[in-house]
Structures are given as structure tokens and as C-alpha cells.
Amino acid sequence: MVNNCQIVNATEKFSAIKVEDHLVKGVIDILSVEEMLGISVNGNPYTITMRTPGFEEEHTRGILLTEDVYTNHDVNPDFVITEKNEKDFVTKVNVLIPESELQQGINQQRNLLSVSSCGMCGKYEMDLTLHGKITQQETLKSNLIEAMFIELAKHQQNFMDTGGCHAAGLFTIDGNILDCKEDIGRHNAVDKVIGSLLLQHSLSVAKILLVSGRVSYEIVSKAHKAGIPFLCSVSAPSSMAVDYCRQIGITLLAFCRGSRFTVYSNEERVNFS
């Protein structure tokens, strides 16, 4: 399977004043870029999200799946860039989808900004039901977990430059990386990597999702919509995330740091030998 971990430099330099050990000095800091992306479907505004520029088609494709707007895995919709800003960042896109293919998510478009720190902001309705349980016969070998996070870190260039970017990576059940994406928002990185594999028609091969931040409901929801049975995080899960993972068949591993990790749900799918 081809590793598609492309890197987009989405950083800018800023002057600042740094104080350390009572010493004051001028510095040049590299920061992650945050910009608006307006997504329309068939010319009608659907959502505005704050994110790190880059991979707009992948990001949009992932959002449309995980927000239950367009769930067809086989056919990628036509994607058009409709606006860029003065920095040449894409700020508006339009996706063309046959009306007959639109799902219920199109009726829950956001009336407010979706900020980079929250994937739930601005929704009209708050139905948190996740339908269907993921079934998975294969088990995850626990000795692969540390190696997968080491591999993910190799592709986090924006994080290395700024310390301000999250990452999400999708792996095969054997621990081989398929793709990874970075973004200032955890949920955006997940949407981007899911959308990337959808565009490559290879999402069905992905079995393990790694994320660099905490796991809350919106991350679990996106993994569920993508059919990913294993979710691994370097940080903490929320109580709701654990409850949902237990209900919908996702094996959740958190606090994955070095050789340590904690399994919170469906532990029978982890091979500890």
C-alpha cells in the first residue's frame, strides 16, 4: 500500500518578545496558519470551518462523509475552488452532488462558525446518536502501537516547526501507514486523512486511526462514520467517548506514550502477547 503522507507548509513567521530567566529578547516565531474555509454544496452554503490551509478537497470529502452529507465511498463528487484570498489560500469551495445522493446531514448545516478547536460548533441540531456497530474479526497487536506513533511523528513537519498542529494517521491492521494529515484542529486532521483515502478509493483498507490529541465525541463519531475499528490517542479520552466506543464497536486506546497505553473499550480485540 502506498504511503501518501504529503506535507504542506502552512506556517508563517511572526516577531515577538520572549522572556526567559528574566532576560528579554526579540525572537522570530513560526506559527501555524489558521484560515477560514467556506464549503458550499451545489452552490448553497453548507458550513464555514476554521482550519490549517492545504488539502481542501481531502478535507471537504472527509467532512461530507463524517457529517452524513454524502456517504458514497465509490464516486468522488466534483470539487471546485471558488475563492482564494490575498495570500493565495483557498477560502471557498463548492461541491457538486446529485440531489438524490444527498443524505440527512445536508439538513443540519451549521449556522455558526465551526472553530478549529471544536468540531461540533454551530450545528442546528444536537442528535448524538451513532447508528450501527462496527464488527472486526482481526486483532491489533499491541507491540505495533509504539512503532505507529513513531512513524506518525516522522510526518508531523508543521508540528515540529510550530508546536501548534495536530495530526491524524490511518494505518492497516498490520501497522503500515496509509496516510496522515496535520491541522490546527484535531477534527480537521481526521477529516483530511479520511477524505484523502476516500479520494484514493482505499478507505476500506484503513483499520487504525491515530490522533495526536485527546479523544472526545466528535473524533469517535468520525471514526465510526469511516468504519474504523481501532482508535488510538496520545492523550485522554472523555467519558462520552468511552461510552460510545463501547456501544458502537470501536476499540479505544488512549495515553499511548512509548510502550504504555490504556485500553478503554472492546479490549478483546487487542493481542497483548
N, C-alpha and C positions, 0 to 999 in steps of 0.2 A: 504494500500500500504506500502511495506517495505521500511524503511529508510536505504539507503545503503551508508551513509556518512562515509566511511572508511578513516582513517588518515595514511599517510605515512610520517615518519620523514625524511625530505630531507634538513637537516641543517648541518652546520659544524661550529666548534669553531675556532676563529682567535684571536690572540693577537693584541692589538692596543694601541695607546696613546690617551687618552681623555683629553681635556682641558675644564674646566668649572669654571667660576668665577675666571679666571687667575690661577687656580690650575691645575697642570699637574700630571696625574697618569696613570699607566698601567691598562688596563682592558682586559677581555676576552669577545669578542662579538660573538653572534650567528648569522650567516648569512645564507640566502637561497642559496642552491646549484643551479648552472647553468651548464648544461652539454649538449653536442650535442646528437641529435638523428637522425640517418640516416634511412630513410624509403625507402625500395625498393618494387616494385610491380612485381611479377613474376620474381624476380631476377634482374630487371632493376631499377637503382636508380631513385627515384621519387623526393624526397626532403630531405634537411637537415634542421632541426629546432633546435633552442636553447630553452631549457625548463628546468623545475624542474624535476628531475628523479622521477619515480613512475607512475604506471597506463599506461604503454606504450601501451598495447593493446587497452585500452579505448581511449587513445589519438589518436592512429593511426586510429581507427574505426571512430572517430569523424572527423578527417581531411579528410578521404576518402569521407565521406558524404558531408561535408560543402564545399569541393573543387570540388564537382561534378565528382568524380572519380568512386565511387561505391555507388549507391543510393538505392540498395535493402535493405529494412528495415527488411525483414523476415529471410534472411540467412546470418549468420556471416561468413566471409571468414576465411580460415586457416591462423593462425598467428604464425610466427617462430622467436624466438630470435636468431640472428646470431652472435652477438658480445657483450662482456662486457669489461669494462676497468679494470684497476688495483684496483679500488675502488668498484668493483662489480656492477657498474651502467650499465644498458643496454645502448648501444650506437648504435646498428644497429639491424633492424628488417626487415623481409620480409613477404609480404602478398601475398597469392595465390588466384587469382581471375580469373575465366574463361574469356577468351578474349571477348566472346560475351556479358559479363556483364559490361565491362569497358565503362565508359561514356567519354564525351568530355574533362573532366578535366585532363585525363591522358596525353593529348596532350599539356598541359600547365604546364608541370613540371618546377620546379624552377631551374634556372641555377646559383643561388647565395644562400648564407645562409639566412634563414629566422630567423631574430633575435628575441629575446624574447619580445622586445618592439613593434614589428610590424608584423602583420600577412600578409602583402602584399609584403614584401621584396623578391626580386629575381624572380618575375614572368616574363615570357617571354612576355605575353600579358596583357593588362590592360582593358579588357572589363568588365565594371562595371554593365552591365545590369542584373537586377533580374527579372526573368520571373514568372508570376503567382501572384495572390493576395490571401492572407490568409483570409478566411472567418471564423468568430467566432460569434456564437449566444449568448454564455454566457457572462456575465459581471463580471468584477473584483470589489469586494467590497473594497472600499478604506480603510476601517478600518483594513484590513488584512496586509497592506503593512509594517507598522512598525513592526508587530509581525514576519513577514517573515524575515526581515533583522536581527532582534534579534536572530532568530533561525539560520540563516546562520552564524552569528558571533560565535555561540557556537562551530562550526565545523572548525574554522579557526586557528587550532593549530600552523601551521607554521607561520602564520602572527603574532600570539601572541608571538611567540618565537623570531621573526626576524624583524617584521615590514616591510618585503620586499616581501610579497606574495599577489597575487590577489586571489579572489575566485569567483566561479560561482556556482549557485544553481538552480535546476529545481524543480518546485512546481506544485501541482494540482491547479485547479481553485478555490478550497476551501482553499488554503494556506497551504496544507500539504507538507512537504519537501519529495522529492523523492530521491535526491542525490545531493552531492556537491563535488567539487574538487578544489584544490588550485594549483597555479603555479606562477612562477615569471612573466609570460606573461599573460595578460588578455585573449587574443585569445586562448592561450593554455588551460587555465582553462575551457573556454567554450567548446572547442573541447573534452576535457576529460570527462566533465559531459554529453555531448550529446552522446559520444561514449559509456559511461558506460550504459546509458539507452538503447541504441541500442543493446548492448550485452545481456541485460536482456529482450529484446523484449517488452519494456514498454515505449518507447519514445512517443507513441500516447497519453499517459495519461498526459504528461507534457504540461502545458499551460502557465506557467510563468517562465521567466528566470531572475534571479537576478545576477547582476555583481557588483564587488566592485570598479571598476574604471570608467573612462569616456567611453562614447559610441561613436564610430566612425564607418565608413562604414563597416569594416571587422566584427565587432560584430553584426551589423544589418544583414549582409549577412549570417552569420552562423545561427542566429535565424530564418531567412527566410527559409534556406535550411532544417532546422529541423522542420519547421511548427509551430513555437512557436508564438502565437498571442500577448503576453504581454512581454515587455522588461522593466525592472526596474533597475536603476543605482543610486549609491550614489553620483555620480559626474555629470559633464556636458556632454551634447551631442554636436556633431559637427553639422554644418548646413547641411552637406550632409546626416548625419544620420537621421535628422528630415525629410528632403525631401524624402528620400527613405521610411521611415516608413509610411509617409502619402500616398505614392503611392502603397505600397505593403500590406497594411492592418495590420501593427503592431502598437499596442498602446504603445507609448513610454512615460515612466515616468522617470524623472531624478531629481537630487538633493533630493533624498529620504533620509531624515535625521530626525529621530524622527517621529513626526506626520506631518512633512512638505514634500511636493513633488510638482513637476510641471509636468503637462501633456502636451505633445507637439504634439500628433497626435491621431486621432481616439478616441477622448475623450468621444464619445457616449457610449463606452464600459466600462466606469468606473462608478460604482454606488457610488455616493457621500453621499447617505442617511445613 
